[in-house]
Amino acid sequence: MIPKVKRIRLKGVALKKLCEAVYDRDSGLCVNCSRFVEPGVKPHHEPLKSQGGQDRLEDMAMLCNDCHYLRHNAAEGVVIGQKVKAYLSTKYDHQE
């Protein structure tokens, strides 16, 4: 039998603090286009939540609303995802 992996999913105050930490780490700028992101905008998960992304600093990055939309809904979203992964790997040295 394959053991089930427990994903990290936060809510409430813990999720709010995590979102603030991502915003601070990324200096309130989109990691794709460097545009200012309004405080309170939810960070993007990379890998996507549906692909195993978790609520932790190493899996989240700030994207402006336009880039976030493109990441999920356009062909160029693949390129944006690669850029976000590269950014996060420089911060956390992901082993993929």
N, C-alpha and C positions, 0 to 999 in steps of 0.2 A: 504494500500500500504506500502511496506517495503522501508524505506529510504535508499538511496544509500550512502555507506561509501566512503568518499574521501580518497584515499591512497596518502601517501607522496611519490612523485617521483621527484628527483632532477636531474639537468643536469648542465653542464658547471662548473663554478668556485665553486658553492655551493656543487656539487657532489665531486669535487676534494678535497675540504676542509674536507668534511665528511670522505672520504676514508683515508686521512692523519690522521684524528683524531682517526679512528679505528686502523690504523697501529701503531700510538703512544700509544694508550691505551693498545694494545696487545704486546707492546715492539718489534714489528717486528717478532714475533714468531707465528707459527701455534698453535692454541689453542688445536689441537688434538694430535700432535706428538712432539711439541716444536721445530721443525726445523725452521731455519731462513727463512723468506720470503723476497724476493727481494722488495725493494721499488717500488711502482707503480702497484703492483699486486692488482687487484680488490678484496675487501672483499666479503665474503660469506653472503648471507641473510638467517637467521633462525628465523622464519619459511621461507620457500622458497617463492620467489616472487609470484609464482603461487598459494600459499596457504595463501596469505595475507601479506607476508613480505614487509616491507616498507624501504625507504631510510632514516633511522634514526639510531643513535648510538646503541640503545637498541636492534636492529634487525640485527646487522651486526657483523661479527667476521672474523679474519684472518685465512685462511687455506692455507697450502702450495699447490702447484699445484697437487701433488699426492693425498692428502686428499680431496681436492675439487673435483677432478675427481671421486674418490671413493664415496663421499657423493651423487653425482648425478647419478652414473652409476653402483653401485655394491650393493650386498646384505648388506655388512657391512656399507653401507651409513646410515642405520637406527641408528646404534650404534654411528657413528660419529655425526649425528644430535642430538642424545640425549646428547652427551658430550658437544656439542656447546650450547644447550639449558641450560644445568646445569651451564656452565661457565657464560653465560649471566645472568642467574637468580641470581648468586652470586654477579654480578656487579650491577644489576638493580632491583632485587627482583620482578621478573615477577609474576603476579597473573594468573596462568593457571589452 
